[in-house]
């Protein structure tokens, strides 16, 4: 009987430790609850981990990866890992970025793992997209299509595959190396790693943490200065000289692991 109680207690501890907190956002007038690890008081910033795929599915790799980043000073939120909502992850992404930015995270990095990479690339190529500080493509690919040309992205890229990853993943990464060569782009292979990075998670964590910690911090832009201008009124009785009578000159106005 005591053994059963201990097993039940251990199970509760494991379940309660899956994620320390929850990130609540509102998308399409629906509340969405996401797994969230909040790093405090010291934080490098926030990481959004997307598990690409049509169907949301929990990933032991991403759970352990998230915990590792959290222990090294990053707040982490997971997208497309729980089946508690029907809203596509790409529709959740803008609100997640806005919420993390409002929480004063000095860096926000997206880690895209697996399928549907083009959704991330196409979103961030839009001028109206929410800004992040960097994108990590982790064994990333897209089953549906290849982009005709490299999207214009405004942040550094880190492209990672395992040494023994799937052939398709390696082929698409090779294509990206050519397309993104004009960007701030870095590609590496994790030695000895398959697609799920079993037995290579510490090495993966060290590479990703080190790269992200060196990204420039977010610098908020000052609000624009509004200048009002009243056109002068001239009359025959005015003592103000006309502009033609003046000599007029215009104003020139970074590892701790």
N, C-alpha and C positions, 0 to 999 in steps of 0.2 A: 504493500500500500504506500509506504513511504517512497519507494522507488518511482511509483506512478506520479506522486506529487512532485518529486524532483524533476521528472521529465516534463510535466506540465509547466512548472515554473521556468525551466530552461527554454521551453518553446515560447512562453510569453516574453521572456527577455529577448530572444532572437527576433520575434515579430516586432516588438516595440523598438528595436534597434535598427530596423530596416531603414528608416529615415528619421532623423531627430526632430524635424519640424515639417511644416507644410507651407507651401506658397499658394496663396489663393488669388486667382485672377478672375476677371469677368470678360467673357468673349461671346459675342452674339447673344447678349443678354442672359447668358448662363454662367453660373459659377463653376470654375474648374479648379480642382485641388491637385497640386503637383508635388511629388517627392522633393524634399529640399533639405539641404544641410547648410546651416548658417554659421559662418566662421566669425568669431568675435573673441576678443576685441581687435586683434590684429588680422588684417586681411589684405591679400594681394589684389582681390577683386572677385568677380563672379564668373562661373563657368556654366554654360547651358549645354547639356549633353543630349543630343538627338539620336534616338535609335531609329534609323530609317526603315521604312517598310509600310505597306498598306495597312497592316494590322498591328495594333499596339501589343507589345510583348515584353515582359520583364526579362532583364539580362543580368545574370550573375556577374559577368565581366564588368558591365557598366556600374553595377552597384558597388563592387569592390574598388573600381577606379574612382568613383565619386567619393567614397570614404577616404581613399588615399589622398585625393586632392584636398578634401576637407581638413585632414590631419596636417596638411602642409600649408594651410592658411588661405584656402579658397572656399567661397560659398558656392554650392553646386545645386542645380535644379535639373531634373530629368524630364525629357519630353518623349511622348509616345512609348512609355514603358508601363502604363497602367490602363486598364480597360474601363475606367469609371466615367468616361465621357465619349461622345461621338464626334466631337469637333476635331478636324484634322490638325495635326501638330503645326503645320505651316501657318494655319490661321491663329494659333496660340502664340506663335513666336513674337510678333510685334509687341503684344501686351506684356509678355515676359521680359523682354528687353527694357520696355518703359518702366516696369516695376522695379527691376534691378537698378536701373539708372537713378530712379527716385530714391533708392536706398543708399545713394552716395557711393556706389562701387566705382573705384577709380579705373578699373579695367573690366571689360565684359568680353569673354571669348566664347565662340561657339565651337563645340566638338561634334562633328557629324560622323556617326559610325554606321557603315553598311549602306543599304539601298537608298534611293531617292535623293542622291546628291544634287541633281540638277535643280530640285526645288529650292535648295539653299542658295545655290549659285545664282539662279534667276531672280530670287527675291532681293539679294543684296546688290544686284546690278542695277536695280531701280533707284532713281534719284530720291524717291520719297521713302525709301527703306530706312528702318531704324539703324543707327550706326553702332558697330561693335569695334573692338580693338584688334581682333585677329580671328582667323578661322583655321581650325585643325581638322583635316580630312583624314579620318582614321579608318583604314581599310574601306574607303568610300567608293561607291560605284553607282550606276544607274541602269536598271534593266530595260527601261523604256526607250531611251534614245541617247544619242551623243549630241552635245551642243555643236552647232555649226561653227561657232567662233567663241573664243574666250570672252566671257563677260568682263566688263570693266569694274573691278573691285577696288575699294579705297583703303584696304588694310592688308597686312602681311598674311601669307598663307604657309601652312605647315602640312605637308602631305606624307602620311605614314602608311606603310604596308608591312606585313610580316614576311620574313624570308621564305616561309612555306605557305604563303597566302594563296587564294584561288587565282588561277591564271587570268580570269576576266578582270579581277581587281588589279592585278599587276599591269595588264594591257591598258586599262583605262588610266591608270596612274602615269604610265609612260606617255600617253597622249597628252595628259595635262602638263607634263614637264615641258613639252614643246609649246603649248598654247600659253602658258603662264610665265614663260621665261623672262618677259619684260616686267613682271611684277616682283615684289619682294617675296620670293618663293623659295622654300626649302623642302627638299624631299629626302627621306631616309628610309632604310629597311631595318626592322628590328631583328637582330640575329636570332635564328632558331625559333622564331615565333610563327605559329599558324594563325588562321583568321581570328580565333577567339583568344589569342595571346596567352594561352595556358602556360604557366611556368615562366612567363616573361613580363608579368604585370609590373613588377618593381622597376625593371628597365624602362618599360613604356612610361611609367609614371615619372621617372627621373627626366626623360627626354622632354615630355610635354610640360611638366612643371618648369623646367629650366628655360624652355623657349618662351612660355607665357610670361614668366616673371620679368623678362627683358623687354616686353612690349611697352611702348610709351603709354603713359597714363592719359586718361581722358582729361582734356582741358576745356571747361565750359567757355563758350563764347559770350562776350559781353553783349547785352541787348543793343540793338541799333539806336543811334541818336536821332531823334526827330527834330528837324529844324523847320520852323515856320518862317514864312517870308511874306512881308507885306509890300506890295508895289507902291513906290512913292507917288504922290499926287502933285502935279505941277500946275501952276496958274500964272497968268501974266503979272499978278501982284506978288508972286512968291519971290523970296530972296534966295531960294535954293538954286544953285547953278545947275544947268543941264549937264549930262554926262559928257557931251561933246566939248564942253568948255574946260573939262578937267583932264589932268594927266592921269588917266585911269589905268590901274594895274590890277588884274584879277588876283584873288587870294589862292594860295596853294595850301588850300587847306591840307634700377634693375633688379644666388640660389642657396635658398636654404632648403635643403632637402634632407 
